[in-house]
C-alpha cells in the first residue's frame, strides 16, 4: 500500500474469483460520497472499472476530486484520468499536488500522458514535464508537436521493432527476455538498417517460422498501409478498417517507423469526433457535457441561437406578406406548421446521411449530382405519400377538398426541396472548407421553414381565395 493511503495496484478486471459483486456500482459510490467516502472498501474499489470511477469523478466538486483520487493508487488514478475528456482530466491533474501529479503522469503511456497534458496551461505543463526523466519528457513533447487530430498526435512511440537481418530465434529470445515490452504484441514491425519500415510479421507467423530464417524473409509488406505522422485520424481509421489490422504503423517523411496507432486509440478518436459532430450539428459546444456549469453551456450555445433568430425571422417575414389573406382565411394558419414540421424532419434525415457519408469518406466530387437527384426523388416520394395522408385527413376534418389539395401540393413541393437541400448544404459547406456539421442544420431549418410556409400560403391562397 502506498504511503498516501491509496490502494496498491491498478484496476483488477473480473476473473480470478472476481465477480460483479466485488466491484462498486455508480449509485453506491455516489451514496458514499455523501459520507466523505469513509466506507470505501479498498479491494472492492480496485476491482471497479476506471471508466465507472471516471463517471463518479466528473460529478464531484473540484475540491472533492483530489480527495477521491487519494483513495486510488497512482496507476489506477492514471487509468481513470485517461477515460475522461482531455479538458476534464487536465483540470483534475492541475489540482493535484506536484509529486502526486508527477507520479501519475510518469506511469501513463506516452500517448495517454500527451492526451492529458495537452490541455494544461503552458506553465503547468512545463513544470510537470520538467521534473520527468529527460527521455520521457522529450517523448511527450514530441507527441505534443503534432496536431491533436493527426496520426502523430494519437500514436504511441512504443513499438515492437525487429531488424530485417535478425533471425527468428533472435527475435523470439528478445520477446522472452522482455527486451521488447509493450501491450501490442500481436504484430511486430520490421525496419531496415536506416530505420525505415520494411513490413510486419504476426506473432503467430513468427512462432511457426524456422528459427534460422531472417525476419526480412517472412514479412508482410505493410508499407502500403502505413500512415504519415501528419495524416488525419480519419485517414488512419480508414486504413485500419481496410487493412483489418489492430494497429497502423506511422512513419516520418523519410519512411522511418516512429510509432503506431492502435485500435483502442482510434476508437476513442472516432467516438470523440462523433460526439463533437452531434453537438455542433445542433449548435451545442463541441466538447460540452451534460454536467457542465450553466454559464459555460450558455456561452457555447447562445451564438448559434442568436444566428438562428435571424434565420427564423425570414419565416416570419414570409408570413407577414400573406397577412391579409390569413385574416380572411384563418384556417391557413392552422395547417401552416404541419408542412414546415414535416419538411424539417425529412430534410434532417437527408442531412444526417449526407454528413455521415462525408465523415466516412464515402462521397466523391463526381457523386454530387447523382446524390442530389436521388435525394430529391426520395423527398418527392415521401412528399407524395405523406401529402396524400395529410391532405386526405385535412379534407375530412375541414370538409373542404381544396384544403386537402393545398396541403398535398405544399407537402410534396416542400419535402422535395428539403431532400435536395439536405444533400446540397453539407456538400457545399464541405467544398468551401467549412465543417458541414457546424451550421448545416441551421441553414436547413431556414430553408424548410421559409419555403414550407411560402409554398403552403401561396398554394392555399390560390385554391381557397
C-alpha positions in Angstrom: 0.0 0.0 0.0 1.3 3.5 -0.9 2.1 5.9 1.9 -0.6 8.3 0.7 -3.3 5.8 1.7 -4.1 4.7 -1.8 -4.7 1.2 -2.9 -1.8 -0.7 -4.4 -2.0 -1.8 -8.0 -4.3 -0.8 -10.9 -7.7 -1.9 -11.8 -8.2 -5.7 -11.4 -10.6 -7.0 -14.1 -13.3 -9.6 -13.4 -11.9 -13.1 -13.3 -9.7 -15.0 -10.9 -12.6 -15.2 -8.5 -13.9 -11.7 -9.1 -17.5 -11.0 -9.9 -19.7 -8.0 -10.4 -20.4 -8.2 -6.6 -16.8 -7.4 -6.0 -17.0 -4.0 -7.6 -18.8 -0.8 -6.8 -21.8 0.4 -8.6 -22.2 4.0 -9.6 -25.1 4.8 -7.3 -23.3 3.1 -4.4 -20.2 5.3 -4.9 -22.3 8.4 -5.1 -24.1 7.5 -1.9 -20.7 7.0 -0.2 -19.7 10.4 -1.5 -22.2 12.0 0.9 -20.3 10.3 3.7 -16.9 11.5 2.6 -16.0 8.1 1.2 -15.2 6.8 4.7 -17.0 3.5 4.0 -15.0 2.6 0.9 -13.7 -0.9 0.7 -10.2 -0.7 -0.9 -10.2 -4.1 -2.5 -13.6 -3.6 -3.9 -12.6 -0.2 -5.2 -9.6 -1.7 -7.0 -11.9 -4.0 -8.9 -14.2 -1.2 -10.1 -13.6 -0.2 -13.8 -11.7 3.0 -14.4 -14.5 4.3 -16.7 -17.0 3.9 -13.9 -14.7 5.7 -11.4 -14.2 8.4 -14.0 -18.0 8.9 -14.3 -18.1 9.4 -10.5 -15.1 11.7 -10.6 -16.8 14.1 -13.1 -19.8 14.5 -10.7 -17.7 15.6 -7.7 -16.9 19.1 -6.7 -13.3 20.1 -7.6 -12.1 20.0 -4.0 -13.5 16.5 -3.6 -12.0 15.1 -6.8 -8.4 15.2 -5.4 -9.7 13.6 -2.2 -11.3 10.8 -4.1 -8.2 10.2 -6.1 -6.3 9.8 -2.8 -8.2 6.5 -2.4 -6.7 5.2 -5.6 -3.2 4.0 -6.5 -1.2 6.2 -8.8 -1.6 3.6 -11.7 -5.4 3.3 -11.2 -5.7 7.1 -10.9 -3.9 7.4 -14.2 -6.2 4.9 -15.9 -9.2 6.9 -14.5 -7.9 10.2 -15.9 -7.3 8.6 -19.3 -11.0 7.7 -19.6 -12.1 11.3 -19.1 -12.3 14.0 -21.8 -8.9 15.8 -22.1 -10.2 19.1 -20.7 -11.6 17.4 -17.6 -8.5 15.2 -17.0 -6.2 18.1 -17.3 -8.3 20.1 -14.8 -8.1 17.3 -12.3 -4.4 16.8 -12.8 -3.7 20.5 -12.3 -5.5 20.4 -8.9 -3.2 17.6 -7.5 -0.1 18.2 -5.5 3.1 18.3 -7.6 4.5 15.0 -6.6 1.2 13.1 -6.9 0.6 14.5 -10.3 4.1 13.7 -11.4 3.9 10.1 -10.2 0.6 9.6 -12.1 2.0 11.2 -15.2 5.1 9.0 -15.1 3.0 5.8 -15.1 1.0 6.7 -18.1 1.7 5.6 -21.6 3.3 8.4 -23.6 0.2 8.9 -25.8 -2.1 9.0 -22.8 0.2 11.4 -21.0 0.3 13.7 -24.0 -3.5 13.5 -24.3 -3.9 14.9 -20.8 -1.0 17.5 -20.6 -2.0 18.9 -24.0 -4.9 20.8 -22.2 -2.8 22.0 -19.3 -1.7 25.6 -19.1 1.8 26.1 -20.6 3.2 26.9 -17.2 1.8 23.7 -15.5 2.8 21.6 -18.5 6.4 22.8 -18.4 6.6 22.4 -14.6 5.4 18.8 -14.7 7.3 17.7 -17.7 10.5 19.4 -16.5 10.5 17.1 -13.5 10.1 13.9 -15.5 13.2 12.0 -16.8 14.6 13.7 -19.9 13.7 10.8 -22.2 10.1 10.7 -21.0 9.6 14.4 -21.3 11.2 14.6 -24.7 8.9 11.8 -25.9 5.8 13.6 -24.7 7.0 17.0 -26.1 7.5 15.3 -29.4 3.9 14.0 -29.4 2.6 17.4 -28.4 4.3 18.9 -31.5 1.8 17.1 -33.7 -1.8 18.3 -34.2 -4.2 16.6 -31.8 -6.3 15.3 -34.7 -3.3 13.9 -36.6 -1.8 10.4 -36.6 1.2 11.7 -34.8 -1.0 13.3 -32.1 -2.6 10.0 -31.1 0.2 7.5 -31.8 2.3 5.6 -29.3 6.0 5.6 -29.9 6.3 2.2 -28.1 6.6 -0.2 -31.0 7.8 -3.8 -31.2 10.6 -3.3 -33.7 12.6 -6.1 -35.4 15.5 -5.6 -37.8 15.2 -7.4 -41.1 18.5 -9.1 -40.6 17.6 -10.7 -37.2 16.8 -14.3 -37.2 13.5 -15.7 -35.9 15.3 -17.2 -32.9 16.9 -13.9 -32.1 13.5 -12.1 -32.1 11.8 -14.8 -30.0 14.7 -14.6 -27.5 14.2 -10.8 -27.2 10.5 -11.4 -26.6 11.1 -14.0 -23.9 13.7 -11.8 -22.2 11.4 -8.8 -22.1 13.6 -6.6 -24.2 10.5 -6.0 -26.3 7.9 -5.0 -23.8 4.6 -3.3 -24.5 1.0 -4.3 -24.9 0.9 -4.5 -28.7 2.4 -7.9 -29.3 0.0 -9.1 -32.0 2.1 -7.6 -34.8 5.9 -6.9 -34.9 7.1 -4.3 -37.3 10.5 -4.7 -39.0 12.8 -1.9 -40.1 15.9 -1.9 -42.2 19.3 -0.6 -41.2 18.1 3.0 -41.7 15.1 2.6 -39.5 12.7 2.6 -42.5 9.6 0.4 -42.3 10.1 -2.8 -44.2 7.0 -4.7 -43.2 5.4 -6.6 -40.4 5.1 -10.1 -39.1 2.4 -11.6 -36.8 3.3 -13.3 -33.6 1.6 -16.4 -35.0 3.8 -16.4 -38.1 6.9 -15.8 -36.1 6.3 -18.7 -33.8 5.7 -21.1 -36.7 8.7 -20.0 -38.8 12.0 -21.7 -39.0 14.2 -20.3 -36.2 17.2 -19.7 -38.6 15.1 -17.7 -41.1 15.7 -14.0 -41.4 12.9 -11.7 -40.3 13.1 -10.0 -43.7 12.1 -13.2 -45.4 8.8 -13.7 -43.7 7.4 -10.2 -43.7 4.1 -9.0 -44.9 4.6 -5.7 -46.8 3.0 -3.1 -44.6 4.3 0.0 -46.3 1.2 0.5 -48.3 -0.9 0.6 -45.1 1.4 2.9 -43.2 0.3 6.5 -42.5 2.4 9.6 -42.1 2.5 11.4 -38.8 0.7 14.4 -40.3 -2.1 12.4 -41.8 -5.6 12.9 -40.2 -7.0 10.5 -37.7 -9.9 9.9 -40.1 -7.4 8.6 -42.7 -5.9 6.3 -40.1 -9.3 4.9 -39.2 -10.0 4.3 -42.9 -6.7 2.5 -43.4 -7.2 0.4 -40.2 -10.7 -0.6 -41.4 -9.4 -1.5 -44.9 -6.4 -3.5 -43.7 -8.4 -5.2 -40.9 -5.4 -4.7 -38.6 -5.3 -4.0 -34.9 -2.7 -1.2 -35.4 -1.4 1.1 -38.1 2.3 1.9 -38.4 3.2 5.6 -38.5 6.2 6.8 -40.4 8.0 10.2 -40.9 8.8 11.9 -44.2 11.8 9.6 -44.7 9.7 6.4 -44.2 11.2 5.7 -40.8 8.9 3.9 -38.3 8.2 6.3 -35.4 5.1 4.8 -33.8 1.8 3.1 -34.2 -1.8 3.9 -33.7 -3.8 1.1 -32.0 -7.4 0.3 -32.4 -8.4 1.4 -28.9 -6.9 4.8 -29.6 -8.7 5.2 -32.9 -12.0 4.1 -31.3 -11.6 6.8 -28.7 -10.9 9.3 -31.5 -13.9 8.3 -33.6 -16.2 8.4 -30.5 -14.9 11.9 -29.7 -15.4 13.0 -33.3 -18.9 11.6 -33.5 -19.9 13.3 -30.2 -18.4 16.5 -31.4 -20.3 16.4 -34.7 -23.6 15.6 -32.9 -23.1 18.5 -30.6 -22.2 21.1 -33.1 -24.9 19.9 -35.6 -27.4 21.3 -33.1 -25.4 24.3 -32.0 -24.1 23.0 -28.7 -20.4 23.2 -27.7 -18.2 20.7 -29.4 -16.9 19.4 -26.0 -19.9 20.1 -23.9 -21.2 17.6 -21.5 -24.5 17.4 -19.5 -22.5 18.1 -16.3 -21.0 21.4 -17.5 -21.8 24.5 -15.4 -24.7 26.6 -16.6 -22.6 29.6 -17.6 -20.3 27.5 -19.8 -23.2 25.9 -21.7 -25.0 29.2 -22.2 -21.8 30.8 -23.5 -21.4 28.0 -26.1 -25.0 27.8 -27.2 -26.0 31.4 -27.4 -24.2 32.5 -30.6 -25.9 29.9 -32.7 -29.3 30.7 -31.1 -28.8 34.3 -31.9 -27.9 33.4 -35.5 -30.9 31.1 -35.6 -33.1 34.0 -34.5 -32.2 35.9 -37.7 -32.8 32.9 -39.9 -36.2 32.2 -38.2 -37.2 35.8 -38.8 -37.2 35.1 -42.5 -40.1 32.7 -42.0 -42.0 35.3 -40.1 -41.3 37.8 -42.9 -42.9 35.4 -45.4 -45.9 35.0 -43.2 -46.2 38.8 -43.0 -46.6 39.1 -46.8 -49.7 36.9 -46.6 -51.2 38.6 -43.5 -54.3 40.0 -45.3 -55.1 36.6 -46.8 -54.6 34.9 -43.4 -57.1 37.4 -41.8 -59.6 36.4 -44.5 -59.0 32.7 -44.0 -57.6 31.9 -40.5 -57.7 28.2 -41.5 -54.4 28.8 -43.3 -52.6 29.5 -40.0 -53.9 26.2 -38.5 -52.2 23.9 -41.0 -49.1 26.0 -41.8 -46.8 24.4 -39.2 -47.8 20.9 -40.4 -45.9 21.5 -43.7 -42.8 23.1 -42.1 -42.5 20.5 -39.4 -42.6 17.5 -41.8 -40.2 19.3 -44.1 -37.7 19.9 -41.3 -37.8 16.2 -40.3 -37.4 15.0 -43.9 -34.5 17.3 -44.6 -32.9 16.3 -41.3 -32.9 12.7 -42.4 -31.1 13.5 -45.6 -28.7 15.8 -43.8 -27.7 13.1 -41.3 -26.9 10.6 -44.1 -25.0 13.2 -46.1 -22.9 14.4 -43.2 -22.1 10.9 -42.2 -21.1 9.9 -45.8 -18.7 12.9 -45.8 -17.2 11.9 -42.5 -16.8 8.3 -43.7 -15.2 9.5 -46.9 -17.9 7.8 -49.0 -18.6 10.9 -51.1 -16.6 11.8 -54.2 -16.8 15.0 -56.2 -18.3 13.2 -59.2 -21.1 11.8 -57.0 -22.7 15.1 -56.1 -25.2 15.5 -59.0 -26.4 11.9 -58.7 -26.8 12.1 -54.9 -28.7 15.3 -55.2 -31.1 13.9 -57.8 -31.7 10.7 -55.8 -32.3 12.7 -52.5 -34.7 15.0 -54.4 -36.6 11.9 -55.7 -36.7 10.4 -52.2 -38.2 13.7 -50.9 -40.7 13.7 -53.7 -41.8 10.1 -53.0 -42.1 10.9 -49.3 -43.9 14.1 -50.1 -46.5 12.3 -52.2 -47.0 9.6 -49.6 -47.3 11.9 -46.6 -49.1 14.5 -48.7 -51.9 12.1 -49.6 -52.3 11.1 -45.9 -52.2 14.6 -44.6 -54.3 16.0 -47.4 -57.0 13.4 -47.0 -57.1 13.8 -43.2 -57.3 17.6 -43.6 -60.0 17.4 -46.2 -62.1 15.1 -44.0 -61.5 17.3 -40.9 -62.4 20.6 -42.6 -64.9 19.1 -45.2 -63.0 21.1 -47.8 -61.3 19.2 -50.6 -59.3 22.4 -51.5 -57.7 22.5 -48.1 -56.5 18.9 -48.6 -55.3 19.7 -52.1 -53.3 22.7 -50.8 -51.7 20.6 -48.1 -50.9 17.8 -50.5 -49.2 20.1 -53.1 -47.3 22.1 -50.5 -46.1 19.0 -48.7 -44.9 17.4 -52.0 -43.1 20.6 -53.0 -41.5 21.2 -49.6 -40.3 17.7 -49.0 -38.8 17.5 -52.5 -36.9 20.8 -51.8 -35.9 19.5 -48.3 -34.4 16.4 -49.8 -32.4 18.5 -52.3 -31.3 21.0 -49.6 -30.3 18.2 -47.2 -27.8 17.0 -49.7 -26.6 20.3 -51.2 -26.0 22.2 -48.0 -23.4 19.8 -46.4 -21.7 19.2 -49.7 -21.4 22.9 -50.4 -20.0 23.6 -46.9 -17.5 20.8 -47.3 -16.4 22.2 -50.7 -15.9 25.6 -49.1 -13.7 24.0 -46.4 -16.3 24.5 -43.7 -17.3 21.8 -41.3 -20.7 20.5 -42.6 -21.8 19.7 -39.1 -21.1 23.1 -37.8 -24.0 25.0 -39.3 -25.8 22.8 -41.8 -28.8 22.2 -39.6 -29.5 25.9 -39.1 -29.4 26.6 -42.8 -31.6 23.6 -43.5 -34.2 24.9 -40.9 -34.1 28.3 -42.6 -34.9 26.8 -45.9 -37.6 24.3 -44.7 -39.4 26.8 -42.6 -39.3 29.7 -45.0 -40.1 27.8 -48.2 -42.6 25.5 -46.4 -44.6 28.5 -45.3 -44.3 30.1 -48.7 -45.5 27.0 -50.6 -48.5 26.4 -48.4 -49.6 30.0 -48.2 -49.1 30.7 -51.9 -50.9 27.5 -52.9 -53.6 27.9 -50.3 -54.4 31.4 -51.3 -54.6 30.4 -55.0 -57.0 27.5 -54.2 -59.1 28.9 -51.3 -59.4 32.7 -52.1 
